[in-house]
């Protein structure tokens, strides 16, 4: 199981909404991610995974819940995407 230890917070910066956690910021309007002020290029799956972790703070996330939220998979014993 994976657990985020601290909640992210939402801030409004000019006309954009930004989800922030530590030195990571996700611009929800532009779908961009920065870490320490530098842009980070993520795949769609990586972006969805990061969003899932940041929007579920202090929750134990099971393998099946991650698969469902990020890849829309139904639980299957043969799926090795997260492993």
C-alpha positions as CSV (number, residue, x, y, z in Angstrom):
1,X,0.0,0.0,0.0
2,X,1.1,3.6,-0.7
3,X,0.3,6.5,1.6
4,X,0.8,10.2,1.1
5,X,1.9,11.6,4.4
6,X,0.8,15.2,4.1
7,X,-2.1,16.9,2.3
8,X,-1.6,18.9,-0.8
9,X,-3.3,22.3,-1.0
10,X,-5.0,24.2,-3.8
11,X,-4.0,27.8,-4.5
12,X,-5.2,30.2,-7.1
13,X,-2.4,32.0,-8.9
14,X,-3.7,34.7,-11.3
15,X,-6.3,32.8,-13.4
16,X,-4.8,29.3,-12.8
17,X,-5.5,26.8,-10.1
18,X,-2.5,25.0,-8.7
19,X,-2.3,21.9,-6.6
20,X,0.9,22.2,-4.4
21,X,2.7,19.7,-2.3
22,X,6.2,20.4,-0.9
23,X,8.1,21.8,-3.9
24,X,5.8,20.2,-6.5
25,X,3.1,22.2,-8.2
26,X,0.5,20.9,-10.7
27,X,-1.2,23.6,-12.7
28,X,-4.7,22.2,-13.1
29,X,-5.6,24.5,-15.9
30,X,-2.5,24.0,-18.1
31,X,-1.8,20.4,-17.1
32,X,1.8,21.2,-16.3
33,X,4.0,20.0,-13.4
34,X,6.9,21.9,-11.8
35,X,9.3,20.8,-9.1
36,X,11.5,23.4,-7.5
37,X,10.3,25.9,-10.2
38,X,11.5,23.7,-13.1
39,X,9.0,22.1,-15.4
40,X,8.8,18.3,-15.3
41,X,7.7,16.3,-18.3
42,X,5.4,13.5,-17.4
43,X,3.5,10.9,-19.4
44,X,-0.3,10.9,-19.0
45,X,-0.1,7.9,-16.7
46,X,2.6,9.5,-14.5
47,X,0.5,12.7,-14.3
48,X,-2.6,10.7,-13.3
49,X,-0.7,8.7,-10.8
50,X,0.8,11.9,-9.2
51,X,-2.7,13.5,-9.1
52,X,-4.1,10.4,-7.5
53,X,-1.5,10.4,-4.7
54,X,-1.8,14.1,-4.1
55,X,-5.6,14.1,-4.0
56,X,-5.8,11.2,-1.5
57,X,-3.6,12.3,1.4
58,X,-3.1,10.1,4.4
59,X,-5.1,7.3,2.8
60,X,-3.8,3.8,2.2
61,X,-4.0,3.2,-1.5
62,X,-4.2,-0.4,-2.6
63,X,-2.9,-1.8,-5.8
64,X,-6.4,-2.3,-7.1
65,X,-7.5,1.3,-6.2
66,X,-4.5,2.7,-8.0
67,X,-5.1,0.5,-11.1
68,X,-8.8,1.6,-11.1
69,X,-8.1,5.3,-10.6
70,X,-5.2,5.7,-13.0
71,X,-5.7,3.0,-15.7
72,X,-9.4,2.2,-15.2
73,X,-8.6,-1.5,-14.8
74,X,-10.8,-3.9,-13.1
75,X,-9.0,-6.0,-10.5
76,X,-7.3,-8.9,-12.2
77,X,-4.7,-11.3,-10.8
78,X,-2.8,-11.1,-14.2
79,X,-2.4,-7.3,-14.2
80,X,1.2,-6.4,-13.4
81,X,1.1,-2.7,-14.3
82,X,1.7,-1.4,-10.7
83,X,4.1,-4.2,-9.5
